[in-house]
């Protein structure tokens, strides 16, 4: 946040030099929002409930701020949303309150699904990250509401339905997927496919079917997994079936997966329209992703016109 404030202050200086004084108030207003959010985040380190109470007083404003700038930590916003809903239901009889919290949680999950359905087919990779940012508070709030509902049912000696248990698990998986996406810029969207496929291959699964299953699994488990990336995996697998069979040695297997990681990193830069975002994502992937594979494949020194031509190297690995 400090870096963001310094950058915005630099923008103001540029506006002054260019005599764009009309643009300064909005930028200064954004600086104040960032500073306010920073204070709330620091406050939440010691007292999340107090920070949430401050947010509740200006809930609509902070929801809009999070959606636009993501400067307020999602856990504060989720706690504030849950407390606001709790206030609406706390005077209800226990059974009605349990049903009320459950229904509200389902509404939030449906809203998150709508956001993800809109974004995961987008032509812009940044929309995938935006969807994760927008839905993380929704998943976190629904998880808290479902927990309250479960506790109330248990206090009334009412059996917990399998649907409720399932939804708690879904909300938690989606919450974790959002956090991983935002913290890694989506690195694991390739990493997970390869790691799960490698595990299945070690259990005896053929290469192409292992990759096919793991790419389907990624789409099922990650609510904002890009459908465009899934299509790229499909095309890669079709070409893979034409060119090679699975090598036997562990080193050869890892070299293949390193090559697949490289190919998908290159392809991802071509299948979305925000090139600058993808360049940053791929750079991050190559700094921190694929630790199992990075020592097994060195990409070509010169650009490759047809990235799939790299698959021909598989013929030398049998």
N, C-alpha and C positions, 0 to 999 in steps of 0.2 A: 504493500500500500504506500509506503514511503516513496518507493520508486515511481509509482503512479502519480503521486502528488508532485514530485519534482518534475516529471515529464509535463504535467498539465501547467505547472508554473512556467516552464520553458515555452509552452504553446502561447501563453499569455504574452510573454515577452516578444514573440514573433508577431502576434497580432498588433502589438503596440508599434513595432517597427514598420509594419505594413499599413498602419493607420486603420486597422480593422477593429476599432473600439467597440463597435456594435456586437462583436462576437465575444467580448471579454466577460460580460456578466454571466452568460451561460456556462462558460468554462470555469469561472470562479465558483459558481453554484455547484458544479460537479466536484470541485476540490472540497467544498464544505461537506458534501454528502460522503465523500471518501473519508474525511477526517472524523465525521460523526460515526460512521460505521466502524472505523478503527477503535474509537473509544468504546463502543458497544462490545466489540470483539474482546478487548482487553478486560472489560467489566465481566464478561461471561466466563473468563478463566476462573474467577472466584465465585461468581453467583449467576448461573445461567437463568434462574427464575427471575431475578431482578432485571436482567437484561431483556428477557422476554416480555416482562411487564411493560417496559418502556416501548418496546416494539408494538405491543398490542394497542397502545394509545394512538399510534399512527400506522395501523396495519396496512391499509390500502397503499399508502405511500411507500412503505418498506417492501411490500410485495412487488410493486412496480420497479423500485430501485434494484431489487435482487434480479428481476427478470432482465433489466437493461444493463446492469453493471456487475452483478455478482460480487459486490463488495462486503455484503453482510454474510457471516458464516451461516450455512444452511441449518445447522443444529439450533441456532437461536431462533431463526424464522420458523422452523418446524415446532419448536417448543411453544412459541407464541401462538401459532395457529391451533395447536392442540389445546392449549389453555383457553383460548377463545371459544372453541367448540365445547370444551368441558364446562365453561360457564353457562352455555346454552342448555346443557343437559343435567347439571348437578342437582336441580330441584325435582327431577323426575323420580318416580319409584325405581328401585334398583333394576328390575327386569326391563322396564321401558328405557332406562338409561343405557343398559347394555345393548339393547337393539338400536338405540339412537346412535351410539358411538360406532357400532358396526356398520350401520347404513351410511354414516358420514364417511367412514374409511373407504367403503366401496365406491362412493361418489368421487373421492380423491383419486382412487386407483383408475377409475374410468376416465377421469380428466387426464391423468398421466398417459394412459393408453392413446387418447386422442392426439396429444402432443407428439408422442413417438410415431404414431402412424403418419402424421403430417410430415415429419422430418426425416424418417429413415429412408425415404425414397428420394430425398432432395439431391439436386445437382451440386450442392455446396457441402463440403465436409464440415465447414464451420457450423452448419445447421445441426449436425449430429452432436457436436459439443454443446451447442445452445440447448438442445433438447435435454441433454443430461443435466445441465444447470437448472433448467426450468422444472424438471420432474423430481429432482433429488429432494427438495422440501416436501413435495407431495407424498413420495414414498415414505419419508421419515415420519411425517405427521400421521399417515394412515397406520403405520406400524405401531405408533404410540396409542392411537385410538383402539386398534384391534387388541392391544395388550390390556387396556382398561376394560374393554368388553369381556375378554376372557376371564379376567379377575372377578368381575361382577357375576358372571355365570357360575364360576366356581364357588363364590360365597353363597350362592343360592342353591348349591348342590345340583345344578343343571348340567347334564352332560355336554361337553364341548363338541360341536359338530365338526366333522372332518373337513367341511368346506371352510370353516373359520381357521382351523389349523393350517390348511393348505394356503389360504390367503395370507396368513402371517409369514409363512415360508416364502411366498412369492414376493411380498413387499420387501422382505429382508434381502432376498437375492437381487432384486431390482435396485435397492438402495446401494448395495455393495458395488453393483455393476456401474452405477452412476459415479460413485466415488473413484473407482478405478479408471473410468474413462476420463474424468476431469483431471485426475492426478497424473495420468500418463499420456494425455492427449490422444487416447485411443490406441496406444501401442499394443495393448493386449488383444485388440480385435484381430490382429494377425497372429500374435504370439499364442493366444489360446487355441486357435485352430491347429497350429503346428504341434504344440505340446500335447494336446489330447490325441492327435493323430499318431504322434510318436509313441505314446503310451499304448494305444491300441495295436500298433504294429508290433511292439514288443510282446504283446499278448497273442500274436499270430495272425493279425488282420492284414490282408493285402494292402499295399500302399494307396491305390486309388480309392478303394472303398473306405479305408480309414480316414482319408482326407474328406471324402464325401460326407461321411457321418459327422465328422468334427465340425465341418462348415455348417451343416444343418443344426448341429447342437448349439453353435454360437448364435445363430439367428433365433433359436428358441429361448436361450438363456439370457441374452442381452437385448433388452427391449428396443434399444436404438442402434442395433447393429446395421450398418449400411447395406441395403439390398444390392447396391451396385458392387460392393465388395464380394458379396455372395455370388453374383453373376461372374465376376472375374475368376473366382475359385472354380466355378463350373467349367469355364472355358479352358482354364489351366489343366484341369483333370482330364478333359477330353483329349487335349494334346499329349498329356502324360501317358495315357493309355496307348497312344499310337507309337510312342518312342521307346519305352523302356519297361523293364521289370524291376522288382525290388532287389537291390543288392543285399548281400548277406552280412557283411561286416558292419560293426557298430560305427567305425570311423567313416565308412562309405555312406551309411545311413545319415549320419550327422552332416556330412558334406552336402548330401542331397537337400536336407532341410535348410541348410544355410543358403543354398542356391534358391530354394523356394521363397525364403524370407526376402532375399534380395529382389527377386522378380516381382513379388507382390508390393514391396516398397516402391519399386519403380513404376509399376502399373497404377498404384494408388494416386500418383501425381498426375496421371493422364485421364482418370475417369471422373474427376471433380473439377469444378470451374474456378475454385479459389486457389490458384497455384501457390501464392505466398504462404497460405496456411499449410498446404501440404508439404512444401519445402521445409517448413519449421517442424512439422510432425515427423517427417522422415529423418531429419537431422537428429531429433530426439530419440527416435527408434534406434538409430545407429550408435548413439552414445550409450543408451541404457538398456536396449532390448536385446533379446536373443542371446543371452550369455552362453547357452549351450553350443551355439552354432558359429559364433563370430570368428573362431580360430580355424574353421574348417573350409572357408571359401573366401577367396579374394576376388572382388568384382573386377571386370575388365578395365584396363586403363582408358580405353577409348569408348565413347558412347556406342551403344548397340541400337541399330535402327529397328530391328525386330527383336523385342525382348524375349519372345518365345524361342528364338534361335538358340538361346542359352540352354534350352532343354536338351539340345543335341548332346550336350556334355554328359547327360545321363548314360548315353550309349557306351561311354568309356568306363562307367562305374560298375558294370555288371560283374 
